[in-house]
Amino acid sequence: MRRRHDAGMVTVEGAIVLCAFVTVLGFALAAITAVTDQLRCTDAAREAARLAARGEPDRARTAAETIAPRGAHVAIQLDGDTIAVEVAATPAGGLIPGLHVTGHAFAVAEPDSANPEGEP
């Protein structure tokens, strides 16, 4: 008789373990996506700073928006010959609340970038 009362426990424990496994797997995949998006933001900022330093700020923005995760915000600030780029995004479509990733890059404009033809 005791066996009949315990028969449903294995099913309940299995369901709880399966739910916990799916939850942990979902957070692990969101964390991997967040790391990937962080790297993409850094790469986008670096490429934009490089292109802006060469004197191509429009192309820099386009390249950064292409490389960055979808919906990322790209900010390029030119201050004299100093270029600062920040790319910010919310990874995994906001699956992990409050998590935001950013990439920063700095560069100094090349001397020829203001005058690509070499004219005075």
GUPAVO-694280 format. One record per residue (C-alpha): residue number from 1; residue in one letter; y, z, x. Coordinates in steps of 0.2 Angstrom, whole numbers, plus 2048, in hexadecimal, padded with zeros to 3 digits. Example, Ala and Ser with C-alpha at 12.3 -4.5 7.8 and 13.67 -1.06 7.14 Angstrom:
<atoms>
ATOM   n res   Y   Z   X
ATOM   1   A 7EA 827 83E
ATOM   2   S 7FB 824 844
</atoms>
This chain:
<atoms>
ATOM   n res   Y   Z   X
ATOM   1   M 800 800 800
ATOM   2   R 80C 804 80E
ATOM   3   R 80B 7F2 814
ATOM   4   R 812 7EB 804
ATOM   5   H 822 7F5 805
ATOM   6   D 825 7EF 817
ATOM   7   A 822 7DD 814
ATOM   8   G 834 7D8 810
ATOM   9   M 83B 7E1 81F
ATOM  10   V 837 7D3 82B
ATOM  11   T 840 7C6 820
ATOM  12   V 84F 7D1 81F
ATOM  13   E 84F 7D4 832
ATOM  14   G 84D 7C2 835
ATOM  15   A 85B 7BD 82A
ATOM  16   I 867 7CA 833
ATOM  17   V 862 7C4 844
ATOM  18   L 864 7B2 83F
ATOM  19   C 876 7B5 838
ATOM  20   A 87A 7BF 848
ATOM  21   F 874 7B1 853
ATOM  22   V 87E 7A3 84A
ATOM  23   T 88E 7AE 84B
ATOM  24   V 88C 7B1 85E
ATOM  25   L 888 79E 860
ATOM  26   G 897 79A 857
ATOM  27   F 8A2 7A5 861
ATOM  28   A 89A 79F 871
ATOM  29   L 89E 78D 86C
ATOM  30   A 8B0 791 868
ATOM  31   A 8B2 79A 879
ATOM  32   I 8AB 78A 882
ATOM  33   T 8B7 77F 878
ATOM  34   A 8C5 78B 87D
ATOM  35   V 8C1 78A 88F
ATOM  36   T 8C0 777 88E
ATOM  37   D 8D1 776 885
ATOM  38   Q 8D9 781 892
ATOM  39   L 8D3 775 89F
ATOM  40   R 8DA 766 895
ATOM  41   C 8EB 76F 893
ATOM  42   T 8EC 772 8A6
ATOM  43   D 8E7 760 8AA
ATOM  44   A 8F3 759 89D
ATOM  45   A 901 764 8A5
ATOM  46   R 8FD 75F 8B6
ATOM  47   E 8FD 74C 8B2
ATOM  48   A 90D 74D 8A9
ATOM  49   A 916 756 8B7
ATOM  50   R 90F 749 8C3
ATOM  51   L 916 73B 8B9
ATOM  52   A 926 743 8B5
ATOM  53   A 928 746 8C8
ATOM  54   R 926 733 8CA
ATOM  55   G 934 730 8BE
ATOM  56   E 92A 72C 8AF
ATOM  57   P 92D 73A 8A2
ATOM  58   D 929 72F 893
ATOM  59   R 918 72A 89A
ATOM  60   A 916 73C 89F
ATOM  61   R 917 742 88D
ATOM  62   T 90B 735 887
ATOM  63   A 8FE 739 894
ATOM  64   A 8FF 74B 891
ATOM  65   E 8FD 749 87E
ATOM  66   T 8EE 73E 882
ATOM  67   I 8E6 74A 88E
ATOM  68   A 8EA 75A 884
ATOM  69   P 8DF 760 875
ATOM  70   R 8E4 75A 864
ATOM  71   G 8F3 762 85D
ATOM  72   A 8F9 769 86E
ATOM  73   H 90C 76B 871
ATOM  74   V 913 763 881
ATOM  75   A 923 769 888
ATOM  76   I 92B 761 897
ATOM  77   Q 93B 768 89F
ATOM  78   L 945 75F 8AC
ATOM  79   D 951 76A 8B5
ATOM  80   G 959 760 8C3
ATOM  81   D 94B 75B 8CE
ATOM  82   T 93F 768 8C8
ATOM  83   I 932 764 8BA
ATOM  84   A 929 771 8B0
ATOM  85   V 91C 76C 8A3
ATOM  86   E 913 777 897
ATOM  87   V 905 772 88B
ATOM  88   A 8FF 77E 87E
ATOM  89   A 8F1 77D 871
ATOM  90   T 8E7 787 865
ATOM  91   P 8D5 784 86A
ATOM  92   A 8C6 781 85F
ATOM  93   G 8D1 77D 850
ATOM  94   G 8D6 78F 84F
ATOM  95   L 8C5 796 84D
ATOM  96   I 8C9 7A5 858
ATOM  97   P 8D9 7AC 850
ATOM  98   G 8E7 7B0 85C
ATOM  99   L 8E0 7A6 86B
ATOM 100   H 8EC 79A 873
ATOM 101   V 8EA 790 883
ATOM 102   T 8F7 789 88E
ATOM 103   G 8F9 77F 89D
ATOM 104   H 908 77F 8A9
ATOM 105   A 90D 774 8B7
ATOM 106   F 91C 772 8C2
ATOM 107   A 922 764 8CD
ATOM 108   V 931 75E 8D7
ATOM 109   A 937 74D 8D4
ATOM 110   E 934 740 8E1
ATOM 111   P 943 73A 8EA
ATOM 112   D 940 728 8E5
ATOM 113   S 93D 72C 8D2
ATOM 114   A 950 72C 8CD
ATOM 115   N 952 71B 8D6
ATOM 116   P 941 711 8D6
ATOM 117   E 949 701 8DD
ATOM 118   G 950 70A 8EC
ATOM 119   E 962 705 8E8
ATOM 120   P 970 710 8ED
</atoms>
